[in-house]
């Protein structure tokens, strides 16, 4: 997954402001770090996205984002 896709999914699910806050401050239970920290470390963005979905109980049907 590319960074632009990751950002699109986060913004689409959580909105601009809340998505930015989540990425910068929520420590993902699966990784022990924030999404922002993991992105900087070069982590697999797909795994980071799935971890966000798990932590925030995003339903399966919304985990791939909105149909465009």
PDB file with one MODEL, atoms N, CA, C and O in Angstrom:
MODEL        1
ATOM      1  N   UNK A   1       0.856  -1.173   0.000  1.00  0.00           N
ATOM      2  CA  UNK A   1       0.000   0.000   0.000  1.00  0.00           C
ATOM      3  C   UNK A   1       0.899   1.233   0.000  1.00  0.00           C
ATOM      4  O   UNK A   1       1.898   1.295   0.717  1.00  0.00           O
ATOM      5  N   UNK A   2       0.528   2.192  -0.805  1.00  0.00           N
ATOM      6  CA  UNK A   2       1.268   3.450  -0.857  1.00  0.00           C
ATOM      7  C   UNK A   2       0.763   4.411   0.210  1.00  0.00           C
ATOM      8  O   UNK A   2      -0.345   4.272   0.728  1.00  0.00           O
ATOM      9  N   UNK A   3       1.591   5.370   0.517  1.00  0.00           N
ATOM     10  CA  UNK A   3       1.246   6.356   1.547  1.00  0.00           C
ATOM     11  C   UNK A   3      -0.026   7.129   1.185  1.00  0.00           C
ATOM     12  O   UNK A   3      -0.845   7.418   2.058  1.00  0.00           O
ATOM     13  N   UNK A   4      -0.190   7.457  -0.075  1.00  0.00           N
ATOM     14  CA  UNK A   4      -1.392   8.203  -0.486  1.00  0.00           C
ATOM     15  C   UNK A   4      -2.657   7.391  -0.238  1.00  0.00           C
ATOM     16  O   UNK A   4      -3.682   7.941   0.165  1.00  0.00           O
ATOM     17  N   UNK A   5      -2.588   6.085  -0.477  1.00  0.00           N
ATOM     18  CA  UNK A   5      -3.741   5.213  -0.223  1.00  0.00           C
ATOM     19  C   UNK A   5      -4.018   5.128   1.278  1.00  0.00           C
ATOM     20  O   UNK A   5      -5.169   5.195   1.708  1.00  0.00           O
ATOM     21  N   UNK A   6      -2.968   4.984   2.060  1.00  0.00           N
ATOM     22  CA  UNK A   6      -3.114   4.939   3.516  1.00  0.00           C
ATOM     23  C   UNK A   6      -3.776   6.218   4.019  1.00  0.00           C
ATOM     24  O   UNK A   6      -4.726   6.167   4.800  1.00  0.00           O
ATOM     25  N   UNK A   7      -3.268   7.365   3.567  1.00  0.00           N
ATOM     26  CA  UNK A   7      -3.847   8.648   3.987  1.00  0.00           C
ATOM     27  C   UNK A   7      -5.300   8.774   3.552  1.00  0.00           C
ATOM     28  O   UNK A   7      -6.128   9.291   4.302  1.00  0.00           O
ATOM     29  N   UNK A   8      -5.621   8.304   2.343  1.00  0.00           N
ATOM     30  CA  UNK A   8      -7.002   8.349   1.855  1.00  0.00           C
ATOM     31  C   UNK A   8      -7.925   7.509   2.732  1.00  0.00           C
ATOM     32  O   UNK A   8      -9.038   7.931   3.048  1.00  0.00           O
ATOM     33  N   UNK A   9      -7.469   6.326   3.126  1.00  0.00           N
ATOM     34  CA  UNK A   9      -8.278   5.460   3.976  1.00  0.00           C
ATOM     35  C   UNK A   9      -8.497   6.074   5.362  1.00  0.00           C
ATOM     36  O   UNK A   9      -9.612   6.054   5.883  1.00  0.00           O
ATOM     37  N   UNK A  10      -7.444   6.612   5.948  1.00  0.00           N
ATOM     38  CA  UNK A  10      -7.556   7.234   7.274  1.00  0.00           C
ATOM     39  C   UNK A  10      -8.509   8.422   7.218  1.00  0.00           C
ATOM     40  O   UNK A  10      -9.398   8.549   8.061  1.00  0.00           O
ATOM     41  N   UNK A  11      -8.328   9.288   6.233  1.00  0.00           N
ATOM     42  CA  UNK A  11      -9.195  10.464   6.105  1.00  0.00           C
ATOM     43  C   UNK A  11     -10.626  10.056   5.797  1.00  0.00           C
ATOM     44  O   UNK A  11     -11.566  10.636   6.339  1.00  0.00           O
ATOM     45  N   UNK A  12     -10.799   9.074   4.939  1.00  0.00           N
ATOM     46  CA  UNK A  12     -12.137   8.617   4.586  1.00  0.00           C
ATOM     47  C   UNK A  12     -12.898   8.035   5.759  1.00  0.00           C
ATOM     48  O   UNK A  12     -14.111   8.212   5.868  1.00  0.00           O
ATOM     49  N   UNK A  13     -12.197   7.348   6.628  1.00  0.00           N
ATOM     50  CA  UNK A  13     -12.866   6.715   7.781  1.00  0.00           C
ATOM     51  C   UNK A  13     -13.022   7.667   8.952  1.00  0.00           C
ATOM     52  O   UNK A  13     -14.064   7.669   9.609  1.00  0.00           O
ATOM     53  N   UNK A  14     -12.006   8.477   9.228  1.00  0.00           N
ATOM     54  CA  UNK A  14     -12.001   9.274  10.450  1.00  0.00           C
ATOM     55  C   UNK A  14     -12.126  10.783  10.232  1.00  0.00           C
ATOM     56  O   UNK A  14     -12.352  11.523  11.190  1.00  0.00           O
ATOM     57  N   UNK A  15     -11.982  11.251   8.989  1.00  0.00           N
ATOM     58  CA  UNK A  15     -12.014  12.681   8.722  1.00  0.00           C
ATOM     59  C   UNK A  15     -10.618  13.276   8.830  1.00  0.00           C
ATOM     60  O   UNK A  15      -9.695  12.643   9.342  1.00  0.00           O
ATOM     61  N   UNK A  16     -10.478  14.507   8.336  1.00  0.00           N
ATOM     62  CA  UNK A  16      -9.157  15.157   8.320  1.00  0.00           C
ATOM     63  C   UNK A  16      -8.584  15.364   9.715  1.00  0.00           C
ATOM     64  O   UNK A  16      -7.494  14.884  10.025  1.00  0.00           O
ATOM     65  N   UNK A  17      -9.317  16.073  10.545  1.00  0.00           N
ATOM     66  CA  UNK A  17      -8.795  16.452  11.864  1.00  0.00           C
ATOM     67  C   UNK A  17      -8.627  15.242  12.776  1.00  0.00           C
ATOM     68  O   UNK A  17      -7.569  15.070  13.382  1.00  0.00           O
ATOM     69  N   UNK A  18      -9.650  14.405  12.884  1.00  0.00           N
ATOM     70  CA  UNK A  18      -9.588  13.253  13.785  1.00  0.00           C
ATOM     71  C   UNK A  18      -8.578  12.235  13.263  1.00  0.00           C
ATOM     72  O   UNK A  18      -7.865  11.609  14.047  1.00  0.00           O
ATOM     73  N   UNK A  19      -8.513  12.067  11.937  1.00  0.00           N
ATOM     74  CA  UNK A  19      -7.543  11.144  11.361  1.00  0.00           C
ATOM     75  C   UNK A  19      -6.112  11.549  11.670  1.00  0.00           C
ATOM     76  O   UNK A  19      -5.281  10.701  11.995  1.00  0.00           O
ATOM     77  N   UNK A  20      -5.821  12.836  11.571  1.00  0.00           N
ATOM     78  CA  UNK A  20      -4.485  13.338  11.903  1.00  0.00           C
ATOM     79  C   UNK A  20      -4.182  13.125  13.382  1.00  0.00           C
ATOM     80  O   UNK A  20      -3.070  12.743  13.746  1.00  0.00           O
ATOM     81  N   UNK A  21      -5.161  13.371  14.216  1.00  0.00           N
ATOM     82  CA  UNK A  21      -4.972  13.185  15.656  1.00  0.00           C
ATOM     83  C   UNK A  21      -4.707  11.712  15.971  1.00  0.00           C
ATOM     84  O   UNK A  21      -3.801  11.390  16.740  1.00  0.00           O
ATOM     85  N   UNK A  22      -5.493  10.830  15.377  1.00  0.00           N
ATOM     86  CA  UNK A  22      -5.323   9.397  15.615  1.00  0.00           C
ATOM     87  C   UNK A  22      -3.920   8.956  15.202  1.00  0.00           C
ATOM     88  O   UNK A  22      -3.228   8.274  15.957  1.00  0.00           O
ATOM     89  N   UNK A  23      -3.510   9.351  14.002  1.00  0.00           N
ATOM     90  CA  UNK A  23      -2.204   8.924  13.486  1.00  0.00           C
ATOM     91  C   UNK A  23      -1.060   9.410  14.370  1.00  0.00           C
ATOM     92  O   UNK A  23      -0.041   8.732  14.499  1.00  0.00           O
ATOM     93  N   UNK A  24      -1.226  10.572  14.972  1.00  0.00           N
ATOM     94  CA  UNK A  24      -0.144  11.141  15.766  1.00  0.00           C
ATOM     95  C   UNK A  24      -0.163  10.810  17.237  1.00  0.00           C
ATOM     96  O   UNK A  24       0.850  10.976  17.916  1.00  0.00           O
ATOM     97  N   UNK A  25      -1.299  10.339  17.756  1.00  0.00           N
ATOM     98  CA  UNK A  25      -1.353  10.160  19.203  1.00  0.00           C
ATOM     99  C   UNK A  25      -1.844   8.792  19.691  1.00  0.00           C
ATOM    100  O   UNK A  25      -1.528   8.397  20.814  1.00  0.00           O
ATOM    101  N   UNK A  26      -2.592   8.080  18.889  1.00  0.00           N
ATOM    102  CA  UNK A  26      -3.117   6.781  19.339  1.00  0.00           C
ATOM    103  C   UNK A  26      -2.045   5.706  19.188  1.00  0.00           C
ATOM    104  O   UNK A  26      -1.543   5.470  18.089  1.00  0.00           O
ATOM    105  N   UNK A  27      -1.700   5.063  20.287  1.00  0.00           N
ATOM    106  CA  UNK A  27      -0.727   3.973  20.255  1.00  0.00           C
ATOM    107  C   UNK A  27      -1.465   2.694  19.880  1.00  0.00           C
ATOM    108  O   UNK A  27      -2.364   2.248  20.594  1.00  0.00           O
ATOM    109  N   UNK A  28      -1.077   2.118  18.766  1.00  0.00           N
ATOM    110  CA  UNK A  28      -1.726   0.909  18.267  1.00  0.00           C
ATOM    111  C   UNK A  28      -1.378  -0.283  19.150  1.00  0.00           C
ATOM    112  O   UNK A  28      -0.209  -0.537  19.442  1.00  0.00           O
ATOM    113  N   UNK A  29      -2.404  -1.005  19.568  1.00  0.00           N
ATOM    114  CA  UNK A  29      -2.184  -2.122  20.488  1.00  0.00           C
ATOM    115  C   UNK A  29      -1.316  -3.218  19.857  1.00  0.00           C
ATOM    116  O   UNK A  29      -0.579  -3.899  20.570  1.00  0.00           O
ATOM    117  N   UNK A  30      -1.391  -3.393  18.553  1.00  0.00           N
ATOM    118  CA  UNK A  30      -0.618  -4.444  17.891  1.00  0.00           C
ATOM    119  C   UNK A  30       0.869  -4.104  17.762  1.00  0.00           C
ATOM    120  O   UNK A  30       1.700  -5.001  17.617  1.00  0.00           O
ATOM    121  N   UNK A  31       1.205  -2.820  17.815  1.00  0.00           N
ATOM    122  CA  UNK A  31       2.580  -2.408  17.555  1.00  0.00           C
ATOM    123  C   UNK A  31       3.242  -1.649  18.703  1.00  0.00           C
ATOM    124  O   UNK A  31       4.470  -1.586  18.764  1.00  0.00           O
ATOM    125  N   UNK A  32       2.473  -1.083  19.597  1.00  0.00           N
ATOM    126  CA  UNK A  32       3.055  -0.311  20.681  1.00  0.00           C
ATOM    127  C   UNK A  32       3.637   1.017  20.242  1.00  0.00           C
ATOM    128  O   UNK A  32       4.510   1.570  20.911  1.00  0.00           O
ATOM    129  N   UNK A  33       3.156   1.531  19.121  1.00  0.00           N
ATOM    130  CA  UNK A  33       3.607   2.817  18.591  1.00  0.00           C
ATOM    131  C   UNK A  33       2.448   3.458  17.848  1.00  0.00           C
ATOM    132  O   UNK A  33       1.463   2.790  17.531  1.00  0.00           O
ATOM    133  N   UNK A  34       2.561   4.750  17.568  1.00  0.00           N
ATOM    134  CA  UNK A  34       1.507   5.422  16.817  1.00  0.00           C
ATOM    135  C   UNK A  34       1.668   5.110  15.333  1.00  0.00           C
ATOM    136  O   UNK A  34       2.732   4.678  14.887  1.00  0.00           O
ATOM    137  N   UNK A  35       0.600   5.334  14.580  1.00  0.00           N
ATOM    138  CA  UNK A  35       0.659   5.132  13.133  1.00  0.00           C
ATOM    139  C   UNK A  35       1.718   6.045  12.518  1.00  0.00           C
ATOM    140  O   UNK A  35       2.460   5.630  11.628  1.00  0.00           O
ATOM    141  N   UNK A  36       1.787   7.274  12.988  1.00  0.00           N
ATOM    142  CA  UNK A  36       2.787   8.213  12.474  1.00  0.00           C
ATOM    143  C   UNK A  36       4.207   7.718  12.683  1.00  0.00           C
ATOM    144  O   UNK A  36       5.045   7.823  11.787  1.00  0.00           O
ATOM    145  N   UNK A  37       4.478   7.177  13.864  1.00  0.00           N
ATOM    146  CA  UNK A  37       5.812   6.641  14.146  1.00  0.00           C
ATOM    147  C   UNK A  37       6.122   5.455  13.235  1.00  0.00           C
ATOM    148  O   UNK A  37       7.233   5.325  12.722  1.00  0.00           O
ATOM    149  N   UNK A  38       5.134   4.604  13.045  1.00  0.00           N
ATOM    150  CA  UNK A  38       5.330   3.422  12.212  1.00  0.00           C
ATOM    151  C   UNK A  38       5.560   3.797  10.753  1.00  0.00           C
ATOM    152  O   UNK A  38       6.383   3.186  10.071  1.00  0.00           O
ATOM    153  N   UNK A  39       4.837   4.796  10.283  1.00  0.00           N
ATOM    154  CA  UNK A  39       5.033   5.275   8.908  1.00  0.00           C
ATOM    155  C   UNK A  39       6.465   5.781   8.741  1.00  0.00           C
ATOM    156  O   UNK A  39       7.127   5.475   7.749  1.00  0.00           O
ATOM    157  N   UNK A  40       6.929   6.541   9.698  1.00  0.00           N
ATOM    158  CA  UNK A  40       8.301   7.065   9.631  1.00  0.00           C
ATOM    159  C   UNK A  40       9.344   5.956   9.647  1.00  0.00           C
ATOM    160  O   UNK A  40      10.408   6.092   9.044  1.00  0.00           O
ATOM    161  N   UNK A  41       9.043   4.863  10.336  1.00  0.00           N
ATOM    162  CA  UNK A  41       9.976   3.732  10.413  1.00  0.00           C
ATOM    163  C   UNK A  41       9.926   2.842   9.172  1.00  0.00           C
ATOM    164  O   UNK A  41      10.743   1.934   9.020  1.00  0.00           O
ATOM    165  N   UNK A  42       8.970   3.106   8.293  1.00  0.00           N
ATOM    166  CA  UNK A  42       8.859   2.305   7.081  1.00  0.00           C
ATOM    167  C   UNK A  42       8.069   1.021   7.251  1.00  0.00           C
ATOM    168  O   UNK A  42       8.256   0.072   6.489  1.00  0.00           O
ATOM    169  N   UNK A  43       7.191   0.981   8.239  1.00  0.00           N
ATOM    170  CA  UNK A  43       6.374  -0.211   8.471  1.00  0.00           C
ATOM    171  C   UNK A  43       5.429  -0.453   7.297  1.00  0.00           C
ATOM    172  O   UNK A  43       5.147   0.456   6.517  1.00  0.00           O
ATOM    173  N   UNK A  44       4.957  -1.661   7.185  1.00  0.00           N
ATOM    174  CA  UNK A  44       3.987  -2.021   6.153  1.00  0.00           C
ATOM    175  C   UNK A  44       2.690  -1.252   6.430  1.00  0.00           C
ATOM    176  O   UNK A  44       2.029  -1.491   7.440  1.00  0.00           O
ATOM    177  N   UNK A  45       2.336  -0.345   5.547  1.00  0.00           N
ATOM    178  CA  UNK A  45       1.175   0.519   5.772  1.00  0.00           C
ATOM    179  C   UNK A  45      -0.131  -0.259   5.809  1.00  0.00           C
ATOM    180  O   UNK A  45      -1.074   0.142   6.492  1.00  0.00           O
ATOM    181  N   UNK A  46      -0.194  -1.356   5.089  1.00  0.00           N
ATOM    182  CA  UNK A  46      -1.399  -2.185   5.129  1.00  0.00           C
ATOM    183  C   UNK A  46      -1.603  -2.749   6.543  1.00  0.00           C
ATOM    184  O   UNK A  46      -2.722  -2.769   7.056  1.00  0.00           O
ATOM    185  N   UNK A  47      -0.519  -3.200   7.155  1.00  0.00           N
ATOM    186  CA  UNK A  47      -0.604  -3.737   8.517  1.00  0.00           C
ATOM    187  C   UNK A  47      -0.976  -2.636   9.517  1.00  0.00           C
ATOM    188  O   UNK A  47      -1.732  -2.878  10.458  1.00  0.00           O
ATOM    189  N   UNK A  48      -0.448  -1.437   9.310  1.00  0.00           N
ATOM    190  CA  UNK A  48      -0.784  -0.305  10.181  1.00  0.00           C
ATOM    191  C   UNK A  48      -2.268   0.028  10.030  1.00  0.00           C
ATOM    192  O   UNK A  48      -2.952   0.267  11.025  1.00  0.00           O
ATOM    193  N   UNK A  49      -2.771   0.047   8.789  1.00  0.00           N
ATOM    194  CA  UNK A  49      -4.187   0.330   8.552  1.00  0.00           C
ATOM    195  C   UNK A  49      -5.065  -0.719   9.224  1.00  0.00           C
ATOM    196  O   UNK A  49      -6.041  -0.368   9.887  1.00  0.00           O
ATOM    197  N   UNK A  50      -4.735  -2.005   9.065  1.00  0.00           N
ATOM    198  CA  UNK A  50      -5.538  -3.058   9.696  1.00  0.00           C
ATOM    199  C   UNK A  50      -5.524  -2.917  11.216  1.00  0.00           C
ATOM    200  O   UNK A  50      -6.539  -3.157  11.871  1.00  0.00           O
ATOM    201  N   UNK A  51      -4.382  -2.529  11.780  1.00  0.00           N
ATOM    202  CA  UNK A  51      -4.293  -2.332  13.231  1.00  0.00           C
ATOM    203  C   UNK A  51      -5.187  -1.172  13.675  1.00  0.00           C
ATOM    204  O   UNK A  51      -5.845  -1.260  14.711  1.00  0.00           O
ATOM    205  N   UNK A  52      -5.213  -0.088  12.898  1.00  0.00           N
ATOM    206  CA  UNK A  52      -6.122   1.020  13.212  1.00  0.00           C
ATOM    207  C   UNK A  52      -7.567   0.548  13.163  1.00  0.00           C
ATOM    208  O   UNK A  52      -8.368   0.871  14.041  1.00  0.00           O
ATOM    209  N   UNK A  53      -7.889  -0.215  12.135  1.00  0.00           N
ATOM    210  CA  UNK A  53      -9.254  -0.741  12.001  1.00  0.00           C
ATOM    211  C   UNK A  53      -9.626  -1.608  13.203  1.00  0.00           C
ATOM    212  O   UNK A  53     -10.732  -1.504  13.733  1.00  0.00           O
ATOM    213  N   UNK A  54      -8.703  -2.458  13.623  1.00  0.00           N
ATOM    214  CA  UNK A  54      -8.970  -3.321  14.778  1.00  0.00           C
ATOM    215  C   UNK A  54      -9.170  -2.500  16.043  1.00  0.00           C
ATOM    216  O   UNK A  54     -10.116  -2.738  16.794  1.00  0.00           O
ATOM    217  N   UNK A  55      -8.287  -1.535  16.286  1.00  0.00           N
ATOM    218  CA  UNK A  55      -8.379  -0.735  17.502  1.00  0.00           C
ATOM    219  C   UNK A  55      -9.654   0.100  17.568  1.00  0.00           C
ATOM    220  O   UNK A  55     -10.187   0.338  18.652  1.00  0.00           O
ATOM    221  N   UNK A  56     -10.141   0.544  16.416  1.00  0.00           N
ATOM    222  CA  UNK A  56     -11.319   1.407  16.392  1.00  0.00           C
ATOM    223  C   UNK A  56     -12.571   0.698  15.889  1.00  0.00           C
ATOM    224  O   UNK A  56     -13.560   1.345  15.545  1.00  0.00           O
ATOM    225  N   UNK A  57     -12.526  -0.627  15.847  1.00  0.00           N
ATOM    226  CA  UNK A  57     -13.683  -1.446  15.467  1.00  0.00           C
ATOM    227  C   UNK A  57     -14.327  -1.000  14.153  1.00  0.00           C
ATOM    228  O   UNK A  57     -15.551  -0.916  14.047  1.00  0.00           O
ATOM    229  N   UNK A  58     -13.493  -0.718  13.163  1.00  0.00           N
ATOM    230  CA  UNK A  58     -14.005  -0.373  11.835  1.00  0.00           C
ATOM    231  C   UNK A  58     -14.603  -1.644  11.238  1.00  0.00           C
ATOM    232  O   UNK A  58     -13.926  -2.670  11.170  1.00  0.00           O
ATOM    233  N   UNK A  59     -15.860  -1.589  10.804  1.00  0.00           N
ATOM    234  CA  UNK A  59     -16.494  -2.787  10.229  1.00  0.00           C
ATOM    235  C   UNK A  59     -15.760  -3.281   8.980  1.00  0.00           C
ATOM    236  O   UNK A  59     -15.168  -2.495   8.240  1.00  0.00           O
ATOM    237  N   UNK A  60     -15.810  -4.579   8.764  1.00  0.00           N
ATOM    238  CA  UNK A  60     -15.135  -5.200   7.627  1.00  0.00           C
ATOM    239  C   UNK A  60     -15.490  -4.528   6.305  1.00  0.00           C
ATOM    240  O   UNK A  60     -14.621  -4.346   5.452  1.00  0.00           O
ATOM    241  N   UNK A  61     -16.750  -4.161   6.127  1.00  0.00           N
ATOM    242  CA  UNK A  61     -17.182  -3.601   4.847  1.00  0.00           C
ATOM    243  C   UNK A  61     -16.652  -2.190   4.590  1.00  0.00           C
ATOM    244  O   UNK A  61     -16.804  -1.672   3.484  1.00  0.00           O
ATOM    245  N   UNK A  62     -16.034  -1.560   5.590  1.00  0.00           N
ATOM    246  CA  UNK A  62     -15.461  -0.222   5.387  1.00  0.00           C
ATOM    247  C   UNK A  62     -13.940  -0.231   5.392  1.00  0.00           C
ATOM    248  O   UNK A  62     -13.326   0.823   5.220  1.00  0.00           O
ATOM    249  N   UNK A  63     -13.328  -1.358   5.579  1.00  0.00           N
ATOM    250  CA  UNK A  63     -11.866  -1.416   5.704  1.00  0.00           C
ATOM    251  C   UNK A  63     -11.134  -1.199   4.379  1.00  0.00           C
ATOM    252  O   UNK A  63      -9.936  -0.918   4.379  1.00  0.00           O
ATOM    253  N   UNK A  64     -11.823  -1.324   3.276  1.00  0.00           N
ATOM    254  CA  UNK A  64     -11.196  -1.071   1.977  1.00  0.00           C
ATOM    255  C   UNK A  64     -11.481   0.323   1.471  1.00  0.00           C
ATOM    256  O   UNK A  64     -11.051   0.683   0.375  1.00  0.00           O
ATOM    257  N   UNK A  65     -12.198   1.115   2.248  1.00  0.00           N
ATOM    258  CA  UNK A  65     -12.507   2.477   1.867  1.00  0.00           C
ATOM    259  C   UNK A  65     -13.783   2.571   1.055  1.00  0.00           C
ATOM    260  O   UNK A  65     -14.393   1.561   0.705  1.00  0.00           O
ATOM    261  N   UNK A  66     -14.170   3.787   0.764  1.00  0.00           N
ATOM    262  CA  UNK A  66     -15.382   4.042   0.003  1.00  0.00           C
ATOM    263  C   UNK A  66     -15.151   3.752  -1.467  1.00  0.00           C
ATOM    264  O   UNK A  66     -14.058   3.971  -1.988  1.00  0.00           O
ATOM    265  N   UNK A  67     -16.182   3.261  -2.131  1.00  0.00           N
ATOM    266  CA  UNK A  67     -16.104   3.069  -3.584  1.00  0.00           C
ATOM    267  C   UNK A  67     -16.050   4.433  -4.245  1.00  0.00           C
ATOM    268  O   UNK A  67     -16.806   5.340  -3.894  1.00  0.00           O
ATOM    269  N   UNK A  68     -15.164   4.565  -5.189  1.00  0.00           N
ATOM    270  CA  UNK A  68     -15.032   5.848  -5.876  1.00  0.00           C
ATOM    271  C   UNK A  68     -15.552   5.745  -7.285  1.00  0.00           C
ATOM    272  O   UNK A  68     -15.526   6.728  -8.025  1.00  0.00           O
TER     273      UNK A  68
ENDMDL
END
